[in-house]
Amino acid sequence: MNNIEKELKSYIKGAERMSNFDYNDADGDVSMFDAEGLYGDDTSMSGADGYADASGQSVMNTMSEPYIVQYANTVTTGGGTAVFMGYNDYFGTGGTFGTTGSISVTNLQGGSYGRLLAQSQNKPFHIQKWRFQAASAMAVSNVTSQLAVTITINYVDGNGNLTTKPFNMSVLKDLYQQVTDAIDCTKPINFDGNTFLTIPILAGCTLTMSAYPTMILSDKSVLNGGNKAVISRAPRLSGKNVAPVIIQTTQDVRGITKG
């Protein structure tokens, strides 16, 4: 191997080390590097711990499978409030699971919403990305108003302590989006039995929420020889047709290394 080949190989290794960089998200939780611009497609990240299958075994190099829940307000004269998760407060409340008004709750991924809610109690998870899509049965559509509501993130504990945070979909909307009936956004949130969202649902509106988990804690995965934290990658939801950014530099590329 000549000197040029050796130097080129060292550059490639430096770039590979950089591609595995981790970061801390806004809530202080360690998450995998999003790498949307780095990979440019929906290819799974190399070296990810994977997602847990039905048996609890860790599956290598998989894309996040979203939780897709639909909230439908069946009346056209009054709003209500939908609840997402919150096992400790809402699992035993019957089919409403904490929702108020005439709102039906449907898990669009095949299982029941009750099963998904129960699973959150023993498999806490981290959501990285969200998609909210709205439809309206009103004569004058209120889709725009539905996507402008502010969701509330609620954290409670056994002592009755409650902390809330606002989650404004329209402010966090991906700037590459051109559609008017849906919002894609990134908002890292950890869910367990004490965490839930409250979402205003306007009259005659149906809101379909897709939540992409990038980490799930699974004891069963450990029993099957896997890792407790099973990790997957959230897909790139918007801006897929945007041209890649090319950076031109006169600096030596040997400077591209992990710090």
N, C-alpha and C positions, 0 to 999 in steps of 0.2 A: 504494500500500500504506500503510495507516494505522499509527499507532504500536503498536497492540495486535497487529496481524499481524506486524510486524517483531519485536516482543518474543517472540511465540510461536515464530517461526521460529528465533530465536537459542537458545531452550530446546531445540528439537528437534535442532539441530546439536550442542549440548553433549552431549545424551544419546547421539547417534550416535557421537561421539568416544569416549565412555566405553565403548560396546559393543565397540570394537576393542581394548580393553586386553589386553596380554600379561602373563604372569606367569612366575616361575621355579618349577619343581616341586621336590619334596623332594630329588631327586638332582642339582639344579643345572642341569638341561637345560631350555632354553627351549622352551615348549610353547604351543599356542594356548589361549586362554581357553575353559574348558569350556562355559560359557554355558547349562547345563541349565535353571536357573531363569529365565534371561533370555528364552530362546526358547520353552520349555515344550513343545516337540515335537521331531520328528526332522528339521526343516528344516535344510538345510546352511547354514553360515555364509557370508554375503556377503563376497566379497573373498578367499576361501581360494585358495591356489595350485592346489589340486585333487589328484587321484589319478592315477597313471600307468596308462594302459590297456595292452593287450597290445603295441601298437606302440611304447610308451615315451613317447607324447605326453601332456602334462599335461592332465587333464580338470578343468574348472572345477566348483567347488561340488558335491562329491560326499560321500556318507557313507562312512565307513571300511568296507571289505570285510574281514570277519574271517578269520583263519587258524583253521580248526576241525580239531583233531586229537583222535582218540579213542584212549585207551589201555585195552585190555581184558586183565585178568588171567584167563586161561582155567582156572586151577586153583582149588580151594577149600580147599587145605591149606597154602598158603604165599604170602607176599607177594613183591614185587619192587620195582624202582626204574625209573621211566620217565625218559627224557631228552628235553627239548625244545630243539632247535637244537644248537649246538656243532659246527659244520662241521669245524673244524680237528682236532678230536679223534675225531669219530664218523662222518664221512661214509664212510670206507673200511672200516667194521666190518661190512659186510653188511647184511642186512635188519633187524637188531636196532637199529642206530643208537644203541648205547650202553645200551639197556635191559637189565635183568637179570631173571631169572625167566621165567615163561611169559607174557610180555606182548606182545600184538600192537599194532602202530602203524598207524593208518589216517588219511589225510587225507580229511576228509569234504567238501572243497570241489571235488572233481573230479579234480585232479591227484594225482600220487603224493607221499608224504611226502618221498621222496628228492629230488624236484624242488624242493620248498619249501625243504628244507635246503640244497641247492646254491645256490639263489637268494640265501640269506642271506649268502653269501660275497661277492657283488659288489653286493648291494643291502641294506646295513645299514638297520635300521628301528627305529622307536620305538613301543613298545606303551604305550597309555595305560590301557585298560580291559580287564577280564577277566571271563569267566563260566566257572564250573566246575560241571558237572552230573554227579552220581554215580548209578549204579544197581548193585544187588547181586543176585548169583545164589545167595546163601546162604539157608539156611532161616530164619535169624535175620538180618535185614538189618543190614549194617554201613555203611550210607550215611552216617550221622551221624559215625562214626569216620573215614571216608574224607575227609569235608569238614573234619575237624578237624586233618588232618596239616599239618606245616609244610614248605613247599617251600623248597629252597635255591637261591639265585641264585649262579652261579659265574662269576667273571671270571678268565681265565688269559691268559698271554702266552708268546712264544717263549722266554723265559728261564726258564720254569717257575714264575713267580710266580703264586700263586693267592690270590684274595680271595673270600670268601663272605659272603652276607647272607641272613637269614631272610625268608621271605615266608609269613606266617601268614594263610591265607584267612579263617578264622573271625573273627579280630580285625578284619580290614578289610571284613567283610561290610557291604553297604549296609543301613542300619537300616530302610529302607522295605520290605524283603523279608518276605514272609509264607510262602513256600514252604520246604520242609524238605530238598529233594533238590538244591538248587542254591545257589550263592553268586555274587553280582555284587560286584565290588570295583574300585577304582581303584589301580593300582600302576604308576608310570612306570618302564619299563626299556628301555634301549637294547641292541639285539642286533647282533652281527657274528659273524665266524667264531670268536671267542674267548669268546663268552658263551653260557651254557646254563643251563637249569633242571634240577634233579633232583627227582623227585616220587615219594614212596612210594605204591605201589598195593597196597591190601590184597587179601587172598585173595577171589576171586570177584567183584571189583569192576570196574566199567567207569567210567572218568572221561573225560568229554568236555570239552575245554578250548577255549574261543573267545577268541582274542586279537585285539584291535582296534588295528591300526596307525594312528597319526595322522601319521606322517612316514616316508617312504621315500626314501633317496638313490639317484638313478638317473642314471647317465652318459648312457644312451640318451635320456632325456628332454631333456637338453641338446642332443644331436645333432639332435633333432627340433624344436628351437626352444622347448622348455619350460624349466622350472627344475630344477636338480639336486635340490633338496628339494621333493618333491611331497607336499602336505599335504591331509589329509582330516579330517573331524570324527567323533569317536567318538559313537555314539548314546547317548541316555539309556536305560539298561537297566532301572532300577527307579524306582518312585515316579511313574509316568506319570499316575496318577489322583489324585495329591495336589493339593489346591487350591492355586492360586498365592498367594504371600504378598503382601499389600497393606500397604504402609508409609504410614501417615498422618503428615504433618508440617506444622507451621506455618511452617517455614523457606522462604525464597525458593528456588524450584527452579533459579534461575540458579547456585546453588552446585554443581549436578551437572555437573561438567566433568572432563575428563581432567587429572590432575595433571602 
